[in-house]
Structure formats: structure tokens, C-alpha cells
Amino acid sequence: MIKENYLTYVHHLRGLAILIIVAIHSRMALFGNSDIAINKGLVVFLDNGTIIFVFISGFLFHHVFIPRFDYKNYLIKKSKYVLLPYLLVSIPPILDKLYFDNNIPWLTTSLQAKGPVEFVAYMLLTGKHFGPFWFIPMITVFYIISPALIKLNTRVFYVYFFPLIFILGLFTYQFGYYSTIINSFVFYLPIYLLGMIVSQYKEFLFRNQVWFLTILTLIYALILVLELNGSLVTPRLTDFNNSNLKYFVFDPAKLRFSLLAVLLTLVFHNIMNAKLRFLQLLGDYSFGIYFIHLFFIIIFQKIIGYYHINLPMNIISFVLMLFFTLLFSVLFVWIVKIFFGSKSRYIIGS
């Protein structure tokens, strides 16, 4: 972001968002789809956390680019600082899928018959070659349609059309690695627009923050309790066998995390002058951490397997996995920044 548009509270929120994303993948590495209580609790608290990241993207898009938007320059910057690092960091997992990995659950017979060029193109266009990388092709769709999003920035759209889009969006739940880029885009479009509308009306929110904080907290807490006791069930994709699933199903976690994104915006704005150095650091390194954290999780898994380390399935193991993944990810990004300076953004996005 250009300096005059820098918002400390949003940057801290971005740091929290990347922390949640790393926590999601740490949980999955340790517990998978286990039915133990700790895993069920972590799923409820974490697994729609990418919503906060997309909300921030919409908020910052509106905040930075609505006043002055140059589509060509916008795409050039996104190509240099997002897509180029994506291509570079994708090289190891793509080579793994091409020559070493014999267990690829998404590999169909027709795709297997394609040549290596088509196979690589498919991976880059879907992000299927590496767990978190589905996010980049999906967010690229938002980059491409950004002029249309600019056109939507009107009071008429926000008042009369956005509520309907948001409500309908609560009945979509298919997104991420086990879904398609189009499904993920449809899932996150209302969230991105929510970020834009919060940016548009942020002064109104801040002036009436007591009411909004109270209402959002009560609704969030109610949905959370209902999810934890099983009264509300969030539909989830856990594999690639989605052919028999209903497409439109109410997703309470999507509503809850949408409310949380707005709630945290208000909370962090209230403490905007606080020196939250940990979240500041994670915000600074967020894209770099996103690109490389899964490499360290895989390394840890290999070490645990090689030495036959029997990790107990409890909160301590989860915290240790999260801590060391963050530690090594931050150190790696820091080293890359030391060696490459400002050019590190072309390599790892930070």
C-alpha cells in the first residue's frame, strides 16, 4: 500500500488472518479429519478463517484504489508481487507431482493422458499442486474483474443489491482445495464485497461502534454456541468426491466469520495506536508466510515419521506445530529479505 493509505489496524488484522491460516494447516497436519474433541473445536474456531483474509483484500482494494484506479498498473503490480512469487514457489511442488508423487487424488484419467505442458498448466490454473495455492487462481479472478468491482461502488448497489448477494452467499459452502476455482470465487465474492462496503462506510461504523460491537458479538457468540453443541452444522468438503453433494446449503460458519471480520476491524481500530509487534511482523511477512509455511509443515511431518515420534493428539502438540511453523516461516522470509532486499517481493511476495 502507498504510505498515505496505510492503516495500522487493518495491517494487524492481516497478521491475525495469516496466523489463522497457518493454524488451519497445522491442525490438518496433526489431526486430519479425526473426531476427537480438540479437533472438532479447532475446526469450528479456525477452518473458515480465510474469510478474514478475503475480507481484508476487499477492504484494501476499496480503500486504496477507489480514489484512483489504473487497471493496467494494478495488474502489473499484482503480476509482480503475487503471480510471479506464485510461479517461483510452485516449482518444487510441480516437480514433485510430475516425477515423484504417485498418489495424486485429483488426477483423473483424462488429465493423466495429457502431456507435461497441459499438466503443469492445469496445476497452475487450479492451485491443486500444493494445498493452500488454490487461493491464488481464485483471487486472480478478483484482479481480472476489478473494473467491474469499481463500478459496483455505489450507494444503490450497497443498499439494494449487496444484502441479497450476501444472504444468497450464505447458502454456498464449496470452496478451497477440494473444490473448483469458480466455486471458490462464488463463495468468496460476497466476502470481498463485504470488505469493500465496510471500507466505504467505516466512519459510520466507527461512530456507532458501541452498538455494532454489542450486536455483532452477541450474534457471533450465539452462532458459535449453536455450532459447538451441534445445533448448527457447517457443511464441509473433506475430499474430492463431491458429485453427490447438494450445492446450496446454509453455512453458519461463513456468517459467523463474516461477522467476526467486521467485529475485529472495530476492535483493532480501537487499539490502532497499540504496538502489537507480533501481529505487525506477521502482517509485514503475510504473503511470504502464506507461500512457504506448508513446506515446513511437510518437513516436520517427514521428521516425525522418520524418527517414529509419537505425538499425542492434544492442544500442546497443536501449539508446538503452529509455533515452529510460524518461527521457521518468519525466519525464512527474513533471510530472503536480507539477501534480496526489496526484490524479495518478486520471490516470496514479502
MARZA-25953 format. One record per residue: x, y, z of N, C-alpha, C in turn. Coordinates in steps of 0.05 Angstrom, whole numbers, plus 5000, padded with zeros to 4 digits. Example, Ala and Ser with C-alpha at 12.3 -4.5 7.8 and 13.67 -1.06 7.14 Angstrom:
<nodes>
5264,4886,5156,5246,4910,5156,5264,4934,5156
5257,4955,5142,5273,4979,5143,5258,5001,5157
</nodes>
This chain:
<nodes>
5017,4976,5000,5000,5000,5000,5017,5025,5000
5008,5046,4985,5022,5071,4987,5019,5082,5015
5039,5098,5023,5042,5105,5051,5018,5120,5062
5006,5139,5047,4984,5154,5058,4959,5138,5062
4958,5114,5050,4935,5097,5053,4939,5074,5073
4962,5075,5087,4968,5054,5106,4950,5055,5130
4938,5033,5137,4920,5031,5161,4932,5011,5180
4940,5020,5203,4953,5002,5223,4934,4980,5231
4909,4987,5236,4890,4966,5247,4885,4944,5226
4884,4951,5201,4880,4931,5180,4905,4914,5177
4928,4926,5180,4953,4911,5178,4955,4890,5201
4947,4898,5225,4946,4880,5247,4926,4857,5242
4903,4864,5230,4883,4844,5224,4894,4824,5203
4910,4834,5184,4922,4816,5165,4942,4797,5179
4956,4807,5198,4974,4790,5214,4959,4768,5228
4936,4775,5239,4919,4754,5253,4908,4734,5232
4901,4744,5208,4890,4727,5188,4910,4706,5179
4935,4714,5175,4955,4694,5166,4962,4675,5189
4960,4684,5214,4963,4666,5237,4942,4644,5237
4917,4652,5231,4895,4633,5230,4899,4613,5207
4908,4622,5184,4913,4605,5161,4934,4584,5168
4956,4592,5180,4977,4573,5188,4966,4554,5209
4949,4564,5227,4937,4547,5247,4919,4525,5235
4904,4533,5214,4887,4514,5200,4904,4491,5189
4926,4497,5176,4942,4476,5163,4957,4460,5184
4964,4472,5206,4977,4458,5228,4957,4438,5240
4933,4446,5243,4912,4428,5253,4908,4405,5234
4906,4410,5209,4901,4389,5189,4924,4369,5188
4949,4380,5191,4972,4362,5191,4973,4343,5215
4963,4353,5238,4964,4336,5262,4939,4318,5265
4916,4329,5260,4891,4315,5266,4875,4305,5242
4880,4317,5218,4865,4309,5195,4835,4312,5199
4820,4291,5194,4791,4291,5199,4783,4276,5224
4801,4275,5243,4795,4260,5268,4770,4271,5282
4756,4253,5296,4732,4261,5310,4737,4268,5339
4762,4270,5347,4768,4277,5375,4759,4305,5381
4753,4311,5406,4740,4336,5414,4758,4360,5407
4784,4358,5412,4802,4381,5407,4801,4388,5377
4800,4368,5360,4800,4374,5331,4773,4387,5323
4751,4376,5334,4725,4388,5327,4724,4417,5336
4735,4423,5360,4735,4450,5369,4752,4469,5352
4776,4459,5344,4793,4475,5327,4781,4480,5300
4767,4460,5289,4753,4464,5263,4733,4487,5265
4718,4487,5286,4698,4508,5290,4711,4536,5292
4732,4538,5307,4745,4563,5312,4763,4573,5289
4772,4555,5272,4793,4562,5252,4785,4560,5223
4770,4539,5216,4770,4530,5189,4757,4547,5167
4744,4568,5174,4735,4588,5154,4750,4614,5156
4774,4612,5168,4790,4636,5174,4799,4651,5149
4800,4637,5126,4808,4651,5101,4789,4673,5094
4764,4671,5105,4745,4693,5101,4756,4720,5110
4771,4720,5132,4782,4745,5142,4803,4756,5122
4819,4738,5110,4839,4747,5091,4825,4759,5066
4804,4747,5056,4790,4757,5033,4775,4783,5040
4764,4785,5064,4751,4809,5073,4771,4833,5072
4796,4828,5082,4817,4848,5082,4823,4856,5053
4824,4837,5035,4830,4843,5007,4810,4862,4996
4784,4857,5001,4763,4875,4991,4765,4902,5004
4770,4903,5030,4772,4928,5045,4795,4945,5033
4818,4933,5029,4841,4948,5019,4838,4956,4990
4825,4938,4975,4820,4946,4947,4804,4971,4945
4783,4973,4961,4766,4997,4962,4782,5020,4973
4796,5016,4995,4810,5038,5008,4832,5051,4991
4847,5034,4977,4870,5043,4962,4862,5052,4934
4845,5036,4920,4842,5040,4891,4817,5054,4883
4796,5056,4900,4772,5071,4892,4778,5100,4885
4795,5114,4901,4801,5142,4895,4814,5145,4868
4832,5127,4860,4846,5129,4835,4854,5101,4826
4844,5093,4804,4848,5065,4795,4859,5065,4767
4882,5052,4764,4894,5048,4738,4896,5017,4734
4878,5007,4717,4875,4978,4714,4901,4965,4704
4914,4977,4685,4939,4966,4674,4961,4965,4696
4964,4987,4710,4984,4988,4731,4978,4968,4754
4952,4966,4760,4942,4947,4781,4949,4919,4774
4944,4910,4749,4950,4883,4740,4981,4878,4740
4996,4899,4732,5025,4896,4731,5036,4891,4760
5026,4906,4779,5035,4902,4807,5027,4875,4818
5002,4867,4812,4993,4841,4822,5009,4818,4808
5017,4822,4783,5033,4802,4769,5061,4800,4782
5072,4822,4789,5099,4822,4800,5100,4812,4829
5080,4820,4845,5082,4815,4874,5065,4792,4884
5048,4781,4866,5032,4758,4874,5036,4735,4855
5032,4739,4829,5033,4718,4810,5061,4708,4805
5081,4726,4803,5109,4717,4799,5119,4700,4823
5115,4709,4848,5122,4691,4870,5108,4664,4870
5082,4665,4862,5067,4640,4859,5080,4621,4840
5089,4631,4817,5102,4614,4797,5128,4603,4808
5144,4620,4821,5170,4611,4831,5167,4591,4854
5150,4596,4873,5147,4578,4895,5133,4552,4887
5119,4553,4864,5105,4529,4854,5124,4509,4842
5149,4517,4835,5167,4498,4821,5172,4472,4837
5179,4473,4863,5184,4447,4877,5159,4429,4877
5135,4439,4885,5112,4420,4885,5104,4410,4857
5108,4427,4837,5102,4418,4810,5121,4395,4801
5147,4399,4807,5166,4378,4800,5159,4352,4816
5151,4355,4841,5143,4332,4857,5120,4317,4844
5099,4333,4835,5076,4320,4822,5083,4307,4795
5102,4319,4781,5109,4309,4755,5126,4283,4756
5144,4281,4776,5164,4260,4775,5165,4242,4800
5153,4250,4822,5157,4234,4847,5131,4225,4860
5111,4241,4861,5086,4235,4875,5069,4215,4859
5065,4191,4870,5048,4172,4856,5020,4170,4867
5014,4188,4886,4987,4187,4899,4975,4215,4897
4962,4221,4874,4951,4247,4869,4920,4244,4868
4906,4251,4888,4877,4244,4889,4860,4258,4868
4869,4281,4858,4853,4296,4839,4861,4289,4810
4879,4271,4806,4889,4265,4779,4869,4246,4765
4855,4256,4745,4836,4240,4730,4850,4225,4707
4836,4206,4696,4847,4191,4673,4853,4209,4649
4834,4226,4644,4838,4245,4621,4861,4264,4625
4864,4274,4650,4886,4291,4655,4912,4276,4654
4912,4252,4663,4936,4235,4663,4946,4230,4634
4928,4230,4616,4935,4226,4588,4947,4250,4574
4944,4273,4587,4955,4298,4576,4986,4298,4578
4998,4315,4562,5027,4318,4564,5035,4335,4587
5061,4338,4593,5070,4353,4616,5063,4382,4615
5062,4394,4592,5055,4423,4590,5026,4427,4599
5008,4411,4589,4980,4413,4598,4976,4407,4627
4992,4388,4637,4990,4380,4665,4999,4403,4683
5022,4416,4676,5032,4438,4691,5012,4462,4690
5002,4467,4666,4983,4489,4663,4958,4485,4680
4949,4460,4681,4926,4453,4698,4932,4459,4728
4955,4451,4737,4963,4456,4764,4964,4486,4771
4977,4501,4753,4979,4529,4758,4952,4544,4758
4934,4535,4741,4908,4548,4738,4889,4540,4760
4895,4518,4774,4877,4509,4795,4890,4510,4823
4916,4511,4825,4930,4510,4850,4929,4483,4864
4922,4462,4849,4919,4435,4861,4946,4423,4868
4968,4434,4859,4994,4422,4864,5004,4426,4892
4992,4444,4907,5001,4450,4934,4978,4461,4950
4972,4448,4972,4948,4454,4988,4937,4482,4988
4951,4502,4998,4940,4529,5001,4939,4545,4974
4951,4534,4953,4955,4550,4929,4930,4554,4912
4908,4540,4919,4883,4546,4905,4875,4575,4908
4884,4588,4929,4876,4615,4935,4885,4635,4913
4909,4630,4901,4920,4649,4881,4903,4650,4856
4897,4627,4843,4880,4628,4819,4853,4641,4826
4842,4635,4850,4817,4646,4857,4818,4676,4860
4838,4687,4875,4840,4715,4879,4847,4730,4853
4860,4716,4835,4866,4727,4809,4841,4735,4793
4819,4719,4797,4794,4726,4785,4785,4754,4794
4788,4760,4820,4781,4786,4830,4799,4808,4817
4824,4802,4813,4842,4821,4800,4831,4827,4772
4823,4807,4758,4815,4810,4730,4789,4826,4728
4770,4821,4746,4744,4835,4745,4744,4861,4761
4767,4871,4769,4768,4895,4786,4754,4919,4775
4755,4924,4748,4740,4947,4738,4710,4944,4743
4699,4920,4742,4671,4916,4748,4665,4921,4777
4684,4914,4795,4681,4919,4823,4681,4949,4829
4697,4963,4814,4697,4992,4817,4670,5004,4810
4658,4993,4789,4631,5003,4780,4610,4998,4801
4614,4976,4817,4594,4969,4838,4595,4987,4862
4615,5004,4864,4619,5021,4887,4599,5044,4887
4574,5038,4890,4553,5059,4891,4534,5053,4914
4521,5074,4923,4502,5071,4945,4479,5052,4937
4470,5055,4912,4448,5038,4903,4455,5008,4905
4479,5002,4896,4488,4973,4897,4490,4964,4926
4503,4980,4943,4507,4971,4971,4481,4968,4986
4462,4986,4981,4437,4986,4997,4417,4966,4986
4415,4963,4959,4393,4948,4948,4401,4920,4937
4427,4917,4930,4435,4892,4917,4454,4875,4935
4472,4889,4949,4491,4874,4966,4478,4856,4987
4457,4866,5001,4445,4848,5022,4435,4822,5010
4423,4823,4986,4413,4799,4973,4436,4780,4965
4458,4792,4954,4481,4776,4946,4494,4763,4971
4495,4778,4993,4507,4767,5017,4490,4744,5029
4464,4748,5030,4446,4727,5041,4447,4702,5023
4446,4705,4997,4448,4682,4979,4475,4668,4982
4496,4684,4987,4523,4673,4990,4526,4656,5015
4508,4659,5035,4509,4643,5059,4500,4614,5054
4489,4609,5030,4480,4582,5023,4499,4568,5005
4523,4580,5001,4544,4566,4986,4566,4559,5006
4578,4536,5002,4598,4527,5021,4622,4513,5008
4620,4509,4981,4641,4494,4968,4664,4513,4959
4687,4510,4971,4710,4527,4965,4735,4512,4972
4757,4522,4963,4783,4512,4972,4795,4489,4955
4813,4475,4967,4829,4455,4953,4812,4433,4941
4791,4425,4954,4774,4403,4945,4752,4412,4926
4751,4438,4920,4730,4448,4903,4743,4459,4877
4728,4476,4863,4738,4488,4838,4743,4518,4842
4758,4530,4824,4763,4559,4826,4737,4575,4824
4719,4566,4806,4694,4581,4803,4677,4579,4828
4676,4555,4840,4661,4552,4865,4673,4570,4887
4699,4570,4889,4713,4586,4909,4707,4616,4904
4708,4624,4879,4702,4652,4873,4674,4660,4881
4654,4643,4875,4627,4648,4882,4624,4649,4912
4638,4631,4926,4637,4631,4956,4647,4657,4968
4669,4667,4956,4683,4690,4969,4674,4717,4958
4659,4718,4936,4651,4743,4925,4636,4760,4945
4616,4750,4960,4602,4766,4980,4621,4776,5002
4641,4760,5009,4660,4768,5030,4678,4792,5020
4687,4790,4995,4703,4811,4984,4687,4837,4983
4661,4835,4974,4643,4858,4973,4638,4869,5001
4636,4851,5021,4633,4859,5049,4656,4877,5058
4681,4869,5050,4704,4885,5057,4702,4912,5044
4693,4913,5019,4690,4939,5005,4670,4957,5019
4647,4945,5027,4626,4962,5039,4634,4971,5067
4649,4955,5081,4658,4964,5108,4678,4987,5104
4695,4985,5084,4714,5007,5078,4698,5033,5071
4677,5029,5054,4661,5052,5045,4648,5067,5068
4638,5051,5087,4622,5063,5109,4636,5060,5136
4663,5058,5136,4678,5054,5161,4674,5076,5181
4672,5101,5172,4669,5123,5191,4642,5121,5205
4621,5112,5191,4595,5108,5203,4597,5085,5224
4611,5064,5217,4615,5042,5236,4630,5051,5261
4651,5066,5257,4667,5075,5280,4652,5094,5298
4635,5111,5286,4619,5129,5302,4598,5115,5319
4589,5092,5309,4568,5077,5323,4579,5050,5332
4604,5049,5339,4617,5024,5344,4606,5009,5369
4597,5024,5389,4586,5010,5413,4563,4992,5405
4545,5003,5389,4522,4987,5380,4531,4963,5364
4548,4969,5344,4557,4947,5326,4573,4926,5341
4591,4934,5359,4606,4915,5375,4588,4897,5391
4568,4909,5403,4549,4894,5420,4533,4874,5404
4521,4883,5382,4504,4866,5365,4520,4844,5352
4543,4851,5340,4560,4831,5327,4570,4810,5346
4578,4818,5370,4589,4800,5390,4567,4780,5399
4543,4790,5403,4521,4773,5412,4514,4752,5390
4512,4762,5365,4505,4743,5344,4527,4723,5339
4552,4732,5340,4575,4714,5336,4575,4693,5358
4571,4701,5383,4572,4682,5405,4549,4662,5404
4525,4671,5395,4502,4653,5393,4507,4632,5372
4517,4640,5348,4523,4620,5327,4545,4601,5336
4565,4612,5350,4588,4595,5359,4577,4573,5379
4561,4581,5398,4550,4562,5417,4533,4541,5403
4517,4549,5384,4500,4530,5369,4516,4511,5352
4539,4521,5342,4557,4503,5327,4571,4483,5345
4580,4493,5368,4595,4476,5386,4578,4454,5398
4552,4460,5403,4535,4439,5415,4520,4422,5394
4526,4428,5368,4515,4411,5347,4488,4420,5336
4477,4442,5347,4451,4451,5337,4452,4462,5309
4475,4474,5302,4480,4484,5275,4504,4468,5264
4501,4458,5240,4522,4442,5228,4532,4456,5203
4558,4460,5202,4571,4473,5178,4579,4452,5158
4569,4453,5133,4577,4433,5113,4606,4438,5105
4621,4416,5101,4649,4418,5095,4657,4398,5074
4676,4406,5056,4687,4388,5037,4712,4375,5049
4714,4349,5049,4737,4335,5061,4752,4318,5041
4742,4316,5016,4756,4301,4996,4745,4310,4969
4754,4297,4947,4746,4305,4920,4721,4292,4910
4708,4276,4926,4684,4262,4918,4659,4279,4925
4655,4299,4908,4634,4319,4913,4609,4316,4895
4608,4294,4879,4587,4292,4859,4559,4289,4871
4557,4278,4895,4530,4274,4906,4522,4295,4927
4539,4316,4930,4533,4336,4950,4514,4357,4939
4496,4367,4957,4479,4389,4950,4496,4415,4947
4489,4431,4928,4505,4456,4923,4496,4478,4942
4470,4482,4946,4461,4504,4963,4453,4493,4991
4470,4499,5010,4466,4491,5038,4474,4514,5056
4458,4520,5076,4465,4543,5094,4491,4537,5109
4509,4557,5109,4535,4554,5121,4537,4574,5145
4531,4565,5169,4532,4583,5192,4559,4594,5198
4580,4578,5193,4608,4587,5198,4615,4610,5180
4605,4610,5156,4610,4632,5138,4598,4658,5148
4574,4657,5159,4562,4680,5171,4578,4689,5196
4585,4669,5212,4599,4676,5237,4626,4689,5231
4642,4679,5212,4668,4690,5206,4665,4717,5192
4643,4721,5177,4639,4747,5164,4634,4768,5186
4618,4761,5206,4613,4779,5228,4639,4784,5244
4655,4763,5247,4680,4765,5262,4699,4785,5248
4700,4784,5221,4717,4802,5206,4710,4831,5211
4685,4837,5211,4676,4865,5217,4682,4871,5247
4675,4853,5264,4680,4856,5293,4709,4862,5299
4727,4846,5287,4756,4850,5292,4766,4877,5280
4754,4885,5258,4761,4911,5247,4756,4933,5267
4733,4932,5280,4726,4952,5300,4744,4950,5324
4750,4925,5333,4767,4921,5357,4795,4932,5351
4807,4924,5328,4834,4933,5322,4835,4964,5318
4813,4975,5307,4813,5004,5304,4813,5018,5331
4800,5006,5351,4801,5018,5377,4828,5018,5390
4845,4999,5382,4872,4997,5394,4893,5003,5372
4886,5020,5353,4902,5025,5329,4930,5037,5336
4932,5050,5359,4957,5062,5367,4975,5043,5384
4964,5019,5390,4979,5000,5405,5001,4987,5388
5023,4981,5400,5046,4969,5386,5044,4938,5388
5028,4927,5370,5024,4898,5370,5046,4886,5352
5070,4884,5362,5093,4878,5345,5091,4851,5332
5079,4832,5346,5077,4805,5335,5059,4805,5311
5035,4818,5314,5017,4819,5291,5028,4837,5269
5043,4858,5277,5055,4875,5257,5075,4860,5240
5091,4843,5253,5111,4826,5239,5096,4807,5220
5076,4793,5230,5061,4774,5214,5048,4788,5190
5038,4812,5195,5026,4828,5173,5047,4835,5152
5071,4843,5161,5092,4850,5142,5100,4826,5125
5100,4802,5137,5110,4778,5124,5087,4760,5114
5063,4771,5113,5040,4753,5109,5041,4737,5084
5046,4749,5061,5046,4734,5036,5069,4715,5035
5092,4722,5046,5115,4704,5047,5108,4680,5064
5096,4684,5087,5088,4662,5105,5068,4645,5091
5049,4657,5077,5029,4641,5062,5042,4623,5042
5062,4633,5027,5074,4618,5005,5091,4594,5015
5103,4597,5039,5123,4576,5046,5117,4560,5071
5096,4567,5086,5091,4554,5112,5086,4524,5109
5072,4516,5087,5066,4488,5084,5091,4471,5079
5111,4483,5067,5136,4468,5063,5147,4459,5090
5146,4477,5110,5157,4470,5137,5139,4450,5151
5113,4452,5147,5095,4432,5159,5102,4404,5147
5106,4402,5121,5113,4377,5109,5140,4366,5119
5159,4385,5122,5185,4376,5133,5182,4365,5161
5166,4379,5178,5162,4369,5205,5148,4342,5205
5129,4338,5186,5116,4312,5184,5135,4290,5176
5154,4296,5158,5174,4277,5150,5192,4269,5173
5200,4289,5188,5218,4284,5211,5204,4267,5232
5179,4274,5237,5163,4259,5257,5160,4230,5248
5155,4226,5222,5152,4199,5212,5178,4183,5211
5200,4197,5203,5226,4183,5201,5236,4174,5228
5232,4190,5248,5242,4183,5275,5221,4170,5292
5198,4164,5280,5176,4150,5294,5168,4164,5320
5166,4190,5318,5158,4206,5341,5127,4204,5344
5119,4195,5367,5090,4191,5372,5079,4216,5386
5069,4235,5369,5058,4260,5381,5030,4254,5391
5024,4261,5416,4997,4259,5426,4978,4278,5412
4953,4270,5407,4934,4288,5394,4921,4306,5415
4935,4327,5422,4925,4346,5442,4932,4374,5435
4924,4393,5451,4928,4421,5445,4957,4429,5446
4973,4415,5463,5002,4421,5465,5016,4415,5438
5010,4392,5426,5022,4385,5401,5014,4405,5379
4989,4414,5380,4980,4433,5360,4995,4460,5364
4997,4469,5388,5011,4494,5393,5040,4493,5385
5053,4470,5390,5081,4466,5382,5084,4467,5352
5066,4453,5338,5067,4453,5309,5063,4481,5298
5044,4495,5308,5038,4522,5300,5062,4540,5305
5073,4538,5330,5095,4555,5338,5120,4551,5319
5128,4526,5315,5152,4522,5299,5147,4527,5270
5123,4523,5260,5117,4530,5232,5120,4560,5228
5108,4575,5247,5110,4605,5245,5139,4614,5248
5153,4602,5267,5181,4610,5273,5198,4606,5248
5198,4582,5236,5215,4577,5213,5205,4592,5188
5179,4596,5186,5169,4612,5163,5179,4641,5165
5176,4653,5188,5185,4680,5192,5215,4683,5188
5231,4664,5198,5260,4664,5195,5267,4662,5165
5253,4644,5151,5259,4641,5122,5253,4666,5107
5230,4679,5112,5223,4704,5098,5243,4725,5105
5251,4727,5131,5271,4746,5139,5298,4743,5125
5307,4718,5122,5332,4712,5108,5330,4720,5079
5308,4714,5066,5304,4721,5038,5304,4752,5035
5292,4766,5053,5291,4795,5052,5319,4807,5057
5335,4794,5074,5362,4803,5079,5379,4800,5054
5376,4778,5040,5393,4772,5016,5383,4788,4992
5358,4792,4989,5347,4803,4964,5336,4831,4967
5334,4841,4992,5324,4868,4996,5295,4871,4986
5290,4894,4972,5263,4899,4962,5255,4880,4940
5274,4867,4927,5268,4847,4906,5256,4821,4918
5257,4818,4944,5245,4794,4956,5215,4792,4950
5202,4814,4945,5173,4814,4938,5168,4799,4912
5188,4799,4894,5185,4783,4869,5188,4754,4874
5200,4746,4896,5206,4718,4901,5186,4705,4919
5179,4718,4941,5161,4706,4961,5138,4725,4968
5135,4747,4954,5112,4765,4959,5114,4783,4983
5137,4782,4997,5141,4799,5021,5168,4813,5020
</nodes>
